[in-house]
Amino acid sequence: MPDDKPEPPSMLPSTVVEAVDDLNEAELRAIIDYVHDRQEFLHTAVADQIEAAPGEEIIRIEERPGHTKVLKREPCGEKCQDCPHGPYLYHVREEARPDGETHLQWHYLGHSEE
């Protein structure tokens, strides 16, 4: 067991820190599971974060394990008579930034026949 007691985040209320410090290892594991489930419950799904940009048409969004599949049509330029083009297939993942914020990372997979 490490000798140095971990320093709690300053944003946590002292009552929470005191309650957590009083837990045994089994109780800590249970609270970690609960906090993980609670975070997932509060988190906005990737599919709910995706919006069509001007001129785009979202055809389908499917949540998959590890990514969200997005099929969409896109404009190419102001003078194109055939816009929007596609459909194009993307895999979208939510990625964490070093500052703790997240953003959507789009991976273009190509033209789709769907």
C-alpha positions as CSV (number, residue, x, y, z in Angstrom):
1,M,0.0,0.0,0.0
2,P,1.4,3.4,-0.9
3,D,2.5,5.6,2.0
4,D,1.3,8.9,0.4
5,K,-2.4,9.6,0.8
6,P,-3.9,10.8,-2.5
7,E,-4.9,14.5,-2.7
8,P,-8.6,14.9,-3.5
9,P,-9.6,17.2,-6.4
10,S,-10.3,20.7,-5.1
11,M,-13.7,20.8,-6.8
12,L,-15.1,18.0,-4.5
13,P,-17.0,19.1,-1.5
14,S,-15.4,18.1,1.8
15,T,-18.4,16.0,2.8
16,V,-17.8,13.8,-0.3
17,V,-14.1,13.5,0.3
18,E,-14.8,12.5,4.0
19,A,-17.4,9.9,2.9
20,V,-15.1,8.4,0.3
21,D,-12.1,8.3,2.8
22,D,-14.3,6.3,5.2
23,L,-15.0,3.5,2.6
24,N,-13.2,0.2,2.5
25,E,-11.8,-1.3,-0.7
26,A,-14.9,-3.2,-1.7
27,E,-17.1,-0.2,-1.1
28,L,-14.6,1.9,-3.2
29,R,-15.0,-0.6,-6.1
30,A,-18.7,-0.4,-5.8
31,I,-18.7,3.4,-5.9
32,I,-16.3,3.5,-8.9
33,D,-18.8,1.2,-10.8
34,Y,-21.7,3.5,-9.7
35,V,-19.9,6.7,-10.7
36,H,-19.0,5.2,-14.1
37,D,-22.7,4.2,-14.7
38,R,-23.8,7.6,-13.5
39,Q,-21.4,9.4,-15.9
40,E,-22.6,7.3,-18.8
41,F,-26.2,8.1,-17.9
42,L,-25.5,11.9,-17.9
43,H,-23.3,11.9,-21.0
44,T,-24.8,12.9,-24.4
45,A,-24.6,10.1,-26.9
46,V,-22.4,10.7,-30.0
47,A,-25.5,10.3,-32.2
48,D,-27.2,13.1,-30.3
49,Q,-24.2,15.4,-30.8
50,I,-24.2,15.1,-34.6
51,E,-26.0,17.9,-36.6
52,A,-26.0,18.4,-40.4
53,A,-24.0,21.4,-41.5
54,P,-25.5,23.8,-44.0
55,G,-26.2,22.0,-47.3
56,E,-25.7,18.6,-45.7
57,E,-28.2,15.8,-45.4
58,I,-27.8,13.2,-42.7
59,I,-29.2,10.0,-44.1
60,R,-28.6,7.6,-41.2
61,I,-26.8,7.5,-37.8
62,E,-26.1,4.2,-36.1
63,E,-24.5,3.7,-32.8
64,R,-22.0,0.8,-32.9
65,P,-19.6,-0.6,-30.3
66,G,-16.5,1.8,-30.5
67,H,-17.9,4.2,-33.1
68,T,-21.0,5.8,-34.6
69,K,-21.7,5.1,-38.2
70,V,-22.8,8.2,-40.1
71,L,-24.1,8.2,-43.7
72,K,-24.5,11.7,-45.2
73,R,-24.7,13.7,-48.4
74,E,-22.5,16.8,-48.6
75,P,-22.2,19.9,-50.8
76,C,-19.0,20.5,-52.7
77,G,-19.2,24.2,-53.8
78,E,-21.4,27.1,-54.4
79,K,-21.8,26.7,-58.2
80,C,-22.3,22.9,-58.3
81,Q,-25.7,21.9,-59.8
82,D,-25.5,18.3,-58.5
83,C,-25.1,19.0,-54.8
84,P,-25.3,17.4,-52.4
85,H,-23.0,14.5,-53.3
86,G,-22.7,11.1,-51.7
87,P,-23.8,9.3,-49.7
88,Y,-20.4,9.2,-47.9
89,L,-19.7,6.9,-45.0
90,Y,-18.0,8.1,-41.8
91,H,-17.1,6.5,-38.5
92,V,-17.3,9.1,-35.7
93,R,-15.7,8.7,-32.3
94,E,-15.7,11.0,-29.3
95,E,-12.1,11.7,-28.2
96,A,-10.9,13.4,-25.1
97,R,-8.6,16.4,-25.3
98,P,-5.8,17.1,-22.8
99,D,-7.9,19.8,-21.1
100,G,-10.6,17.2,-20.3
101,E,-13.1,18.4,-23.0
102,T,-14.2,16.1,-25.7
103,H,-14.7,16.5,-29.4
104,L,-16.0,14.4,-32.3
105,Q,-13.4,12.8,-34.5
106,W,-14.7,12.0,-38.0
107,H,-13.0,9.3,-40.0
108,Y,-14.0,9.3,-43.7
109,L,-14.4,5.8,-45.1
110,G,-15.5,6.7,-48.7
111,H,-18.5,6.7,-51.0
112,S,-21.2,4.3,-50.0
113,E,-23.7,2.5,-52.1
114,E,-26.3,2.4,-49.3
